[in-house]
Every structure is written in C-alpha cells, then in structure tokens.
Amino acid sequence: MMLERRAAMARLLADRGDDLLVVPGLGSTCWDLAAAGDNDRNFYLWGAMGGAAMIGLGLALAQPDKRVAVITGDGEMLMGMGALATIGIQQPPNLAIVVFDNGVYGETGMQPSHTQGSDSGGVDLLKVAAGCGIGTCLEVRDEAGLADLAARLKGLDGTLFARVLIEAVDPPRVLPERDGVVLKRRFRAALGV
Amino acid sequence: MNAPAAVAKDPEWPDRLYETFKRAGIRQVGYVPDAGHARLIDRCRADPDIRDIVLTTEEEGVALAAGAWLGGQRAALLMQSSGLGNCINMLSLARSCRFPLLMLITMRGEWEEFNPWQEPMGSIVDPVLKLCEAEVFRARKPDEVEGLAERAIQTVFGDERIAALVLSQELIGKKVWTK
C-alpha cells in the first residue's frame, strides 16, 4: 500500500516550526504544499521546472541556521537531475531534497516518467542521489518510514535525499498565491531579510 | 586584413571584477568553468567569504541566485555565451518574481573564433538578453569593465532586475588550439 500524497505532505510538515523553509516543485507538489496549510515560509513554484532543488541550495547556503526542505515530484527532479550532482559537491547540512515519486506526470495526464518501474529497470533516483555523494538517502514506502523522515527533517544535520513512494492519483488542485513578487516579498519578510 | 589587437596575457580586469564583487557583498558565485572567467573563479574560490558553486549547467545558477536572494544573500552567475542558451526558461523565474540576477557572460564566436560551433549561440546573445528583459552592459576594453560592472550591480540589486555584463571576445583573447 503506497502512501497518499496529501497525507504524506501533511505528516512531514506537522509542527514544522518557524525554522523550516519549504520549496515545492511546480504542479502537484505545489498543490500538496498549499493543501497542507499556507505559510509565509513556503515559496510556491508555478514554473521554473527543474529548478526547485537549486533554489533550495541557494537558500540553504544563505540561511545556515534554518532548515530547508525541497519537496518535489519525480518529473521535476528528473529535469534538474544535475542539481543532485551540484548539491552532492556542496553538501549543505541544512538541506533536504524529498521526491514524491509516483512514476507519472500527474499534472499533464498521468503519462509515465522515467522512474516508473524503478524496482525493475526504471530510473532509481535514490541511486542517482547516492551516486552524487549525498550522504543520507532514504526510501520511504510506509507510515513508519514517513515518521522516520519527519523526525530526520526536524533534526536535520546533514544533506538528505528521500524518495517517497506515493500513489499515482491526482487529487483536486489547491491553488496558492501565484504572484511571484508577492511570494518573494512575504518569504523574505518572514525571514527578516 | 589588420592584425588582431594585442591582448594582455594576464589581464587585470578579472581582479577589478572580484573587487567589485567584494564591494557589492556578493556571497555566492555559481559557474560552469570557463577559460575567460578562470582568474575570477580562482579569486572567488580563494575567498572564504564567497561560496563558489560549480554547476552542471548554467540554468542551475539562475535558480541558485533566486534561492540566495530569498535567504538574504547576493549571488552572481558566471558563464560563457553558450551558457545563456541553457538558461532561457529558467530566466522566467527571475522575471516572474523580479529576482535580482547578475550574469557575467564571456563571449565566444564573435572575434578570432576558431571553432565555428560557437557562432550560432554567440551571435544571438544580445537579442536573447533583450527578449528576456535583461539590461545589457557590454565591455569591449579593459578599462570599461569595472565601471560597467558597477552599473550592472546597481541595476540588479537596486532595481531587482536581470542584468548581464557581456565581456567581448577581444577582451579575453584568442583560444589557443595548438599545444
């Protein structure tokens, strides 16, 4: 039984605290993040496909006393897979890259992604991240794994990559603010920068 | 045909750029290694107050700079003209959110170029930048570099805009193809 994406997002962000900054990918993970509750410390993406992890890296380097979670989908991560190599070199201890992997492009009609069937020949992003030198790489398949990941995010002390296996479903969209200037300004104001 | 203008073997303008970065408080420098930026990259790498971030592709740097600004730091992105083509869709992040984005672009394919594969992208750098609503500052002579860099930095961080300092190939010199 794979995890349900909205519940998984809510579980990871329960009692998130003011020091957790969250960057989703565009599309489904952005709606998941909005559904978990709006927060000035979310930087929603409505575009920039392939850029979520690198936004997280720039943010984590600039804010070493905060924790940064990039929570994106397999399609978005595949487009920016080089970012895992770049992050593997930098190793910011306060950055977590979490991929909600369902093996499909949910936003565009559930077409298969490269990760489909990663147990039997599809692309395994966990191995990619490990090969890029990211020290902690976790596969999350069930509630116990999710609880472990949530605890690790709370006490983040090393670059972390997690692949969370979620169901291939397309829940109703929950749309956050989409004015990028507003999102940027409120995020910076929340950090006092 | 006129002989090509002499190019200083070890030009000092990269040092002026580094000093300009320091005055502007640049803390993150993303780059794909490039011979024209080699000295500036070395200076940044040697500075403990500047985080140098080697990228696999230039578009990563556009997103990196956005993240840095969200976290209150200033970033710069170094690339060759070919790298601009790798950035185009990601530049919509900077435009949609008015992220400050400082790009330093060394030119290929416009002067004494041996490699014809550099010409297609090199020839469209200026119009591409303008289409992406970037302010373009083009330096052709060493003594122009510092002043134009200052203006680009003011445009970027003062107005929260995209600006490119384009460093002409005459400044950098011919790539030597024989060992």
Interface residues (C-beta under 8 A of the other chain):
Chain A: L21 V23 F43 L45 W46 G47 A48 M49 G50 G51 A52 A53 M54 I55 G56 L57 G58 L59 A60 L61 A62 Q63 K66 G80 G82 A83 A85 T86 I89 Q90 G180 V181 L183 K184 F187 R188 L191 V193
Chain B: R27 Q28 R51 I53 V54 L55 T56 T57 E59 E60 G61 V62 A63 L64 A65 A66 G67 A68 W69 L70 G71 G72 Q73 A75 N89 M90 S92 L93 S96 C97 R98 F99
